[in-house]
Amino acid sequence: MVPRTSLFRRGGLLLILALLVVAGCGQKNHPVKGKVTFKENGKPLGAGHVLFQLVSDPDIKASGDIEEDGSYELGNSKGMGALAGEYEVLVQPRMLENDPTKSPIDNRFRDFKTSGLKYTVKPGSNEFNIEVERPGKKK
């Protein structure tokens, strides 16, 4: 016969283990994709990187490479997608020369605070099409 204290100990350990598993599964990624195009003509940016930063916790980010057709798909350290929440977004174009004055997009899009880009990732699939402008264009 198993002593009663041993059963309580096992039950308590199982309960703690179950709570830890449930707590660790609380945040999951949700698919995020879209296209980056120029506002004035709808043509794709064609190369670069998008970076999403969670407003409530700037240490949480998701990013994706911009493909030739302007499409991107986000991922983070947990895999493809992004956690639910409101994000500030920046766009980093591929630079042909390492010179910010030769950027194909206005420099404001290269900073979270000045890009004006905010999107809310919700549970389920998300699609955010991002429009950028060429240098010198005003918002």
Stockholm file with secondary structure:
# STOCKHOLM 1.0

chainA/1-139         MVPRTSLFRRGGLLLILALLVVAGCGQKNHPVKGKVTFKENGKPLGAGHVLFQLVSDPDIKASGDIEEDGSYELGNSKGMGALAGEYEVLVQPRMLENDPTKSPIDNRFRDFKTSGLKYTVKPGSNEFNIEVERPGKKK
#=GR chainA/1-139 SS CCCHHHHHHHHHHHHHHHHHHHHHTSCCEECEEEEEEETTTCCBCCSEEEEEEESSCTTCEEEEEECTTSEEECEETTEESEESEEEEEEEEECCSSSCGGGCSSCGGGGSHHHHCEEEEECSSCEECCEEECCTTCCC
#=GC SS_cons         CCCHHHHHHHHHHHHHHHHHHHHHTSCCEECEEEEEEETTTCCBCCSEEEEEEESSCTTCEEEEEECTTSEEECEETTEESEESEEEEEEEEECCSSSCGGGCSSCGGGGSHHHHCEEEEECSSCEECCEEECCTTCCC
//
